[in-house]
Amino acid sequence: MPPPPARTHPNPPLLHLLASHRAPQPLPLTPAHGHLPARKRPRGVGSAAAPPPPRAAASAEATYSDRSAALRALCSHGQLAQALWLLESSPEPPDEGAYVALFRLCEWRRAVDAGMRACARADAEHPSFGLRLGNAMLSMLVRFGEIWHAWRVFAKMPERDVFSWNVMVGGYGKVGFLEEALDLYYRMLWAGMRPDVYTFPCVLRTCGGIPDWRMGREVHAHVLRFGFGDEVDVLNALVTMYAKCGDIVAARKVFDGMAMTDCISWNAMIAGHFENHECEAGLELFLTMLENEMYTSLGRMGDAGKIFSRMETKDAMSWTAMISGYEKNGFPDKALEVYALMELHNVNPDDVTIASALAACACLGRLDVGIKLHELAQNKGFIRSFEALYYFRYMLGHVKPNSVTFIAALSACAATGALRSGKEIHAYVLRCGIGSEGYVPNALLDLYVKCGQTSYAWAQFSVHSEKDVVSWNIMLSGFVAHGLGDIALSLFNQMVEMGEHPDEVTFVALLCACSRAGMVIQGWELFHMMTEKFSIVPNLKHYACMVDLLSRVGKLTEAYNLINRMPIKPDAAVWGALLNGCRIHRHVELGELAAKVILELEPNDVAYHVLLCDLYTDAGKWAQVARVRKTMREKGLEQDNGCSWVEVKGVTHAFLTDDESHPQIKEINVVLHGIYERMKACGFAPVESLEDKEVSEDDILCGHSERLAVAFGLINTTPGTTISVTKNRYTCQSCHVIFKAISEIVRREITVRDTKQLHCFKDGDCSCGDIGYG
């Protein structure tokens, strides 16, 4: 079998593009990532039955060094597929340098399949790994999320340097094994290894993720002892660590003492203030940051350029301010020149930088530079994030937005759980001075409530001077969604005392709180209060809440009598609440009566068919189960695919039920498998294999897509970051148990907003109190 054809060289540097105005050559293609088991070779590759081609026959006669040199040459030219063919067709192993070149190319290309095949071959050929080879393998494996394979390589390295330890500490922290990461750090010290500037950011992020203030203070002492007290990256990590641990005073002390700051420093400190409920201090610091971009905002680019040229130290924020300023003030050619200089100075751009440069490319018609920028954005993971920011900035540059524009954008963020994007829009709102205009304050409240950020919502609610009934209702609904029914009732009393008149929505939220908490007496009091005190006529939603409350606590006859006394015709939701109660308490006869009415009203609703199926299943009536399922098949009743969304670094990622198309699906499945194994080791109830179960309410109405979203969040966020997921179905009992376990095992807060309620998982518990998941 001949080796693959040669591929073209990657794009030239950006500065060269600016000078030459030539279009870049095509990008090299990357082989598909089909993940094969270790040491398994695709059919036909290196097969003894196939006659070797002329090139392979010639290479078979080459010496050991010639073969290794050929492999290094292929890797240096980016010929990954051809290099892998040469490796697997050679009877003799290559030298260490050739292996290192191959592993580095696999890591750069994110070629998981090729990397794991090469790793399996190296593992079989080497009883131990030298320092250079071992480090190359560790770097690649950790980048792929293969932490268990990385540990195997680490164990086979008789010699390790600080890079080896840093990669392992960072790798364990990245996948959420925080205690193990700290343990490795201390093993590193005991082994006599001196940390470097890359060690401490990893360790401090881990301390903040747990959070462990005492350990963080100890690591801070190590920072000073080893002489890294002036390193910006280390100090940024210290600010974040103290903020995550709740010591905002220490965080601000570190920040104020920094001789040089970058955009990460400012963002960390501002976020720290807001996360610790110091919103005024955070806003003040945010405005101070904007003043340091003062000249570009006023359009005085000549003055800004003079100040910029006199700056001794230029961080990413300074470069971005200049690029953005030139682009916004009609000098797109200058914007690209400054970006090229930024690249020469080896300053890493962020998403705002690339968005500004892309806008300049659009003005000049510079497709060549635009393609280069697009490739860079993809490599850095900025796609959608920067595109959304680009379009928003484009609108700001051509159309002056009003409050309606911002309200629509905030509502979209709330609906999809895009918290970071919502916070960016919040910042624009403050800069435009319309934070208290019209419905904007309520839109901000709705954003933070639906994204599970009740502390932010409460801070916004507290400073909102002109609260209306909608403001109160949003906060009430937020507390109810978080399982804080007692706080919701207390807030309602405060609302009435302040003279605010409740409406129909207010009582829907309150009755829902009573239903979830099983508070029958309080529920009846509120139901009667609606009419007698506030002259509100109960609607179908109020009756559905009352039937649900009575049914959940087992008062099925009382719930049925309430339905019969209703002055309005009950809908499927009212009867559905009774059917669900019959399922919980296994009252088949009354459940069948409710189901008969429901299916007359909604004959093609799959959820009610499945609910009836579960009623029969729990009662052991298998003939009826078969009959209902046959009816569903005859009607062709199938629910839309389960879909879950998770926002990571400003980008919203969607996952469908049984979807295997995501580029990180293998890493996601590895993480999930590891979690299941740790659940077993920690004594949690075993997770049933989906293939071993019959189709149930869990499978049809849940779909388990949120497991993929949560695992993706664990892989792609720093330790301690809250993972927020939104889904289009309800959360089943199995997923509920898994997320409780994850929150305890990896010390992460997880919020899942489904079609029924919002679940906040923390330290092994859920805000819903496990109601309905017993």
Secondary structure as UniProt FT lines:
FT   HELIX           14..20
FT   TURN            38..39
FT   TURN            43..46
FT   TURN            48..49
FT   HELIX           54..60
FT   HELIX           64..76
FT   TURN            77..78
FT   HELIX           80..89
FT   HELIX           96..109
FT   HELIX           112..125
FT   HELIX           131..143
FT   TURN            144..145
FT   HELIX           147..155
FT   HELIX           162..174
FT   TURN            175..176
FT   HELIX           178..190
FT   TURN            191..192
FT   TURN            197..198
FT   HELIX           199..209
FT   TURN            210..211
FT   HELIX           213..225
FT   TURN            226..227
FT   TURN            229..230
FT   HELIX           232..244
FT   TURN            245..246
FT   HELIX           248..256
FT   HELIX           263..275
FT   TURN            276..277
FT   HELIX           279..291
FT   TURN            292..293
FT   HELIX           294..297
FT   TURN            298..299
FT   HELIX           301..310
FT   HELIX           316..328
FT   TURN            329..330
FT   HELIX           332..344
FT   TURN            345..346
FT   HELIX           351..364
FT   HELIX           367..380
FT   TURN            383..384
FT   HELIX           385..398
FT   HELIX           403..416
FT   HELIX           419..432
FT   TURN            435..436
FT   TURN            438..439
FT   HELIX           440..450
FT   TURN            451..452
FT   HELIX           454..463
FT   HELIX           469..481
FT   TURN            482..483
FT   HELIX           485..497
FT   TURN            498..499
FT   HELIX           504..517
FT   HELIX           520..534
FT   HELIX           540..552
FT   TURN            553..554
FT   HELIX           556..565
FT   HELIX           572..585
FT   HELIX           588..601
FT   TURN            603..604
FT   HELIX           606..619
FT   HELIX           622..635
FT   STRAND          643..648
FT   TURN            649..650
FT   STRAND          651..656
FT   TURN            657..658
FT   TURN            663..664
FT   HELIX           665..681
FT   TURN            682..683
FT   HELIX           690..692
FT   HELIX           698..702
FT   HELIX           705..716
FT   TURN            719..720
FT   STRAND          723..727
FT   HELIX           733..745
FT   STRAND          750..753
FT   STRAND          758..762
FT   TURN            763..764
FT   STRAND          765..766
FT   TURN            767..772
//
